[in-house]
Structure formats: structure tokens, C-alpha cells
Amino acid sequence: MDDLLVLYAVDSAVAEGLDTGPGWARRWTARWKTAQADVFCPVQELASFPAVASVPVRGFTWRAGQRHRPGLRFLLATGRMHGFESLAERNLLLALDFAADVVEVLSQPFKLRFTTAVGSEAHTPDFLVLLPDTAVLIDVRPGHLVKDKDLMKFAATEWAARAVGWRYLVVSGWRRQVLTGLDALSARRRPMSDRLGLQEELLELTRERPCRFGEMTEATSLPAVARAHAVHLLWHRRLAMDLAQPLDDAAWIYPAGRA
């Protein structure tokens, strides 16, 4: 994800305004929502809560005239729909679907209640991404929309994540060409039947050395169909490319895992 996204650097100096004295991880709380009731737990127990049993702590609403664009997006990695509250969040879900080892993605997972030097505040992270051995908390905020009041919330969420060994990211944008490339690759992300064995032809063509996309597909037994299978292999990371460059016939295609 570090190679795909532009991350907002949370100023460590802001955290000096947080109440992080002895016992802070017991005083700060997270409110989860389940189908039966709301459940509160101290921040120090975040990692032990059965997150997959929760539902979004804040509902997704649609109304005429609203300035943000909520909706649902299907993720191949989880096999289900996931809510988002803006187009920026929808784009992040696309990147998460492309990233390897995603076990689950939870939208609006919990409301964090934390204390500062002047009182109590609350913040709801945008996503909790569960990985095989850990998790990542993510907020999505385009850089030009970050306000001063957000900085304390970001700092508090980072402290909460670190307390249980999670990582915290504030996504403020995309690296050059990445979003366009992922959007193109996602067109062939679903399972494909390969009765003609074109995928093995493509893998064999790049096994010894990288090839240009156009030259690689033209060298197969059925170039027109091979193009679709090449994109499918790129999405599933069985072939590799530099997402900072446009995906066209001149793009270099590499064996997965090799520079």
C-alpha cells in the first residue's frame, strides 16, 4: 500500500495534547455495534474484540443535495459488498482488493472516545482492515480537506492503533498513474476460464526476461484473447508491472516477484 498511496504524515507534536498518562489505554474506549447491542471496550482490548461480528457504527445515508458520494462496492478479496462514504473511500477499497492477504474490511468499525488536555473527543475511523496476523486502521482524507480539528483525532487514532500492535494510515491521495492503472486491471479481476492455456503461455513468455505488453500478447497463439488474460494475471499479481507507468503496449511486464 505504501507504493500505491500518498499518506498524510501525522505530526507527532500534536500528540502532546493527548491525555496519555498512566492508564490511558484503559480510560480511552471504543464503541462497537453489533446486531444485538452496542459494546464498549477499553482501547487496550481492541485487538481481542471479535470485530467480524460487528456492523458499521455509523449508517450510510443518501439524500438529495449532499456533497459526498456514499455507496457500496464489491470486493473480490472478501466476496461481499462494503460501504463507503465518498469517492475517495471507494477508490481505497479498490486498492485494498488489489492488495494481497486482506482477510476482511470493516467500514466505520467503531467510535473511539479519547481524552485530551482540555476534555473528551470522539472519532470514527473509516476502515479497519484485518490481515492474517495483524490489522490496519485507515482514515481517508484528501490532503486539501484536512482541518486543524482532524489532526488531534488522527493522532489519537494512531496512539490507539499502536497500543494493540496495529498500523494506522491517513490516505490523502494516490501516487502518479496508480489509480488509473488499478481501475484498468480491475476490469479483469473476476475468475476467468482459460481453456486455451493462454495464461501459461503468458507466464512462460516472461519467465526468463521481461517483455513489453504488446509484444508479449502478440507472441501468444491468440493475441486478442491473451490481452484479457494478461490483465487478469496482473491483477492477481502472477505477472508484475510498474503501476507508476501507464498500462499500454509499451509497458514492461515482469515475472511476479522479480525486479
Wavefront OBJ file of the C-alpha trace (Angstrom):
o trace
v 0.000 0.000 0.000
v 2.923 2.353 0.648
v 3.792 2.068 -3.057
v 0.266 2.953 -4.172
v -0.914 5.712 -1.858
v 0.127 9.160 -0.711
v -0.032 9.088 3.091
v -0.611 12.088 5.317
v 2.114 12.352 7.957
v 0.559 12.700 11.410
v 2.539 15.328 13.326
v 3.915 13.729 16.486
v 3.863 17.117 18.200
v 0.059 17.135 18.070
v 0.003 14.048 20.295
v 1.417 16.130 23.140
v -2.105 17.467 23.647
v -3.492 13.976 24.294
v -4.086 12.564 27.751
v -1.595 9.697 27.607
v -0.698 9.458 31.252
v -0.615 6.170 33.181
v -3.663 4.047 32.430
v -4.714 5.980 29.321
v -5.391 2.765 27.352
v -7.948 1.786 29.985
v -9.595 5.222 30.059
v -9.936 5.546 26.294
v -12.780 3.414 24.950
v -14.097 2.042 21.665
v -17.799 1.566 20.992
v -18.571 -1.300 18.634
v -22.004 -2.004 17.244
v -23.451 -5.497 16.809
v -26.837 -6.702 15.642
v -27.907 -7.090 19.277
v -26.388 -4.128 21.135
v -23.564 -1.618 21.433
v -20.436 -3.000 23.080
v -17.816 -0.859 24.826
v -14.245 -1.936 25.437
v -11.075 -0.159 26.595
v -8.579 0.642 23.869
v -6.110 -1.868 25.287
v -8.576 -4.654 24.350
v -9.239 -3.546 20.759
v -7.347 -6.455 19.217
v -9.249 -9.058 21.249
v -12.712 -7.859 20.241
v -14.409 -10.145 17.633
v -14.526 -7.418 15.007
v -16.128 -9.596 12.319
v -19.259 -9.805 14.486
v -19.730 -6.030 14.315
v -21.658 -3.803 11.926
v -20.821 -0.215 10.904
v -21.129 2.017 13.935
v -22.497 4.774 11.711
v -25.046 4.151 8.974
v -24.635 5.112 5.318
v -27.255 7.600 4.158
v -28.284 9.019 0.791
v -30.164 12.271 0.333
v -30.653 14.873 -2.351
v -28.108 17.660 -2.322
v -25.476 16.004 -0.152
v -21.901 16.876 -1.085
v -20.333 13.460 -0.565
v -20.988 10.289 -2.555
v -21.734 7.183 -0.440
v -22.360 3.723 -1.825
v -21.417 0.048 -1.824
v -18.517 -1.689 -3.572
v -17.947 -5.412 -4.058
v -14.542 -6.759 -3.028
v -13.288 -9.954 -4.597
v -10.992 -10.477 -1.584
v -13.936 -10.810 0.825
v -16.728 -11.850 -1.528
v -19.176 -9.221 -0.283
v -20.236 -5.583 -0.537
v -18.599 -2.866 1.558
v -19.903 0.592 2.361
v -18.068 3.811 1.579
v -18.910 7.449 2.275
v -17.025 9.192 -0.540
v -15.445 8.546 -3.915
v -12.034 8.719 -2.215
v -13.069 5.861 0.088
v -14.398 3.892 -2.881
v -11.017 4.206 -4.579
v -9.269 2.970 -1.441
v -11.475 -0.130 -1.430
v -10.239 -0.846 -4.958
v -6.639 -0.712 -3.735
v -7.442 -2.950 -0.765
v -8.983 -5.507 -3.112
v -5.758 -5.489 -5.129
v -3.502 -5.794 -2.067
v -2.590 -9.324 -1.022
v -3.662 -11.101 2.185
v -6.718 -8.985 3.020
v -8.960 -11.130 5.225
v -11.749 -8.645 5.943
v -12.522 -4.954 5.541
v -14.853 -3.275 8.045
v -16.317 0.149 7.260
v -16.861 2.592 10.151
v -15.709 -0.129 12.574
v -16.001 1.649 15.952
v -16.183 5.048 17.617
v -13.050 5.940 19.553
v -13.587 8.065 22.658
v -10.372 9.680 23.884
v -9.317 12.436 26.267
v -7.132 15.449 25.720
v -5.717 18.112 27.993
v -8.965 20.072 27.652
v -11.649 17.377 27.606
v -13.104 14.408 25.753
v -13.441 13.914 21.998
v -14.585 11.153 19.648
v -13.587 9.869 16.222
v -14.775 7.060 13.940
v -12.037 5.651 11.657
v -13.110 4.955 8.102
v -11.874 1.357 7.803
v -10.411 -1.485 9.808
v -8.531 -3.907 7.537
v -7.940 -7.346 9.011
v -4.811 -9.186 7.867
v -3.737 -12.744 8.766
v -1.589 -11.655 11.739
v -2.487 -8.015 12.410
v -4.776 -5.175 11.334
v -4.595 -1.676 9.864
v -6.787 1.277 10.799
v -7.339 3.706 7.927
v -8.759 7.184 7.572
v -9.323 8.665 4.105
v -8.984 12.425 3.804
v -7.743 14.268 0.699
v -4.870 16.496 1.769
v -6.633 19.764 0.967
v -9.583 18.784 3.175
v -7.574 18.064 6.339
v -8.525 20.607 9.005
v -6.850 21.507 12.277
v -9.547 19.691 14.267
v -8.723 16.494 12.376
v -5.101 16.430 13.495
v -5.866 15.588 17.131
v -8.250 12.844 16.017
v -5.625 11.366 13.716
v -3.014 11.460 16.488
v -5.381 9.780 18.960
v -6.289 7.036 16.482
v -2.607 6.389 15.824
v -1.975 6.031 19.568
v -4.897 3.613 19.884
v -3.647 1.519 16.954
v -0.103 1.338 18.312
v -1.390 0.253 21.721
v -2.529 -3.077 20.229
v 0.179 -3.504 17.586
v -1.841 -2.226 14.632
v -0.739 0.226 11.966
v -2.582 3.461 11.248
v -2.742 5.232 7.876
v -4.240 8.523 6.760
v -4.722 8.272 2.998
v -4.553 11.689 1.346
v -4.100 10.761 -2.335
v -2.533 8.473 -4.906
v 0.866 8.140 -6.484
v 1.097 9.045 -10.160
v -0.826 6.777 -12.576
v -1.731 4.253 -9.853
v -5.485 4.821 -9.688
v -5.835 4.714 -13.489
v -3.802 1.504 -13.607
v -5.776 -0.226 -10.853
v -9.051 0.757 -12.482
v -7.889 -0.803 -15.760
v -6.695 -4.001 -14.076
v -9.895 -4.384 -12.041
v -11.881 -4.940 -15.236
v -10.465 -8.493 -15.327
v -10.286 -9.272 -11.610
v -13.069 -11.875 -11.548
v -12.369 -15.589 -12.200
v -11.687 -16.437 -15.862
v -11.844 -19.748 -17.683
v -8.617 -20.497 -19.592
v -9.473 -23.437 -21.850
v -6.864 -22.390 -24.420
v -3.984 -22.310 -21.937
v -3.134 -18.701 -22.703
v -2.211 -17.847 -19.136
v 0.544 -20.442 -19.119
v 1.785 -19.079 -22.448
v 1.988 -15.587 -20.951
v 3.789 -16.790 -17.841
v 6.278 -18.739 -19.960
v 7.000 -15.727 -22.178
v 8.074 -13.653 -19.160
v 9.799 -16.421 -17.222
v 13.299 -15.633 -18.489
v 13.101 -11.903 -19.175
v 10.581 -9.026 -19.062
v 8.528 -8.222 -22.165
v 6.591 -5.260 -23.475
v 2.852 -5.803 -23.000
v 2.112 -5.599 -26.723
v 4.992 -7.877 -27.753
v 4.065 -10.421 -25.079
v 0.437 -10.747 -26.095
v 1.262 -10.809 -29.831
v 3.601 -13.759 -29.223
v 0.751 -15.934 -27.950
v -1.443 -18.239 -30.028
v -4.464 -15.901 -29.765
v -3.361 -12.295 -29.055
v -6.813 -10.707 -28.822
v -7.891 -13.074 -26.036
v -4.442 -13.118 -24.425
v -4.755 -9.406 -23.644
v -7.664 -10.061 -21.293
v -5.806 -12.906 -19.590
v -2.672 -10.761 -19.210
v -4.665 -8.109 -17.358
v -6.198 -10.836 -15.181
v -2.734 -12.149 -14.275
v -1.550 -8.636 -13.437
v -4.480 -8.034 -11.083
v -3.811 -11.310 -9.274
v -0.055 -10.497 -9.138
v 1.028 -13.534 -11.136
v 2.611 -11.035 -13.514
v 4.028 -7.676 -12.447
v 4.276 -4.145 -13.813
v 5.250 -0.685 -12.593
v 1.943 0.943 -11.641
v 3.625 4.345 -11.788
v 3.666 3.921 -15.591
v 0.648 3.758 -17.958
v -0.653 0.313 -18.898
v -0.269 0.253 -22.672
v 1.545 -1.811 -25.293
v 4.881 -0.250 -24.272
v 4.545 -1.184 -20.579
v 7.174 -3.624 -19.307
v 5.733 -6.841 -17.835
v 7.820 -8.826 -15.351
v 7.640 -12.219 -13.695
v 5.936 -11.754 -10.328
v 8.409 -11.256 -7.505
v 11.366 -10.355 -9.711
v 12.731 -6.870 -10.396
l 1 2 3 4 5 6 7 8 9 10 11 12 13 14 15 16 17 18 19 20 21 22 23 24 25 26 27 28 29 30 31 32 33 34 35 36 37 38 39 40 41 42 43 44 45 46 47 48 49 50 51 52 53 54 55 56 57 58 59 60 61 62 63 64 65 66 67 68 69 70 71 72 73 74 75 76 77 78 79 80 81 82 83 84 85 86 87 88 89 90 91 92 93 94 95 96 97 98 99 100 101 102 103 104 105 106 107 108 109 110 111 112 113 114 115 116 117 118 119 120 121 122 123 124 125 126 127 128 129 130 131 132 133 134 135 136 137 138 139 140 141 142 143 144 145 146 147 148 149 150 151 152 153 154 155 156 157 158 159 160 161 162 163 164 165 166 167 168 169 170 171 172 173 174 175 176 177 178 179 180 181 182 183 184 185 186 187 188 189 190 191 192 193 194 195 196 197 198 199 200 201 202 203 204 205 206 207 208 209 210 211 212 213 214 215 216 217 218 219 220 221 222 223 224 225 226 227 228 229 230 231 232 233 234 235 236 237 238 239 240 241 242 243 244 245 246 247 248 249 250 251 252 253 254 255 256 257 258 259
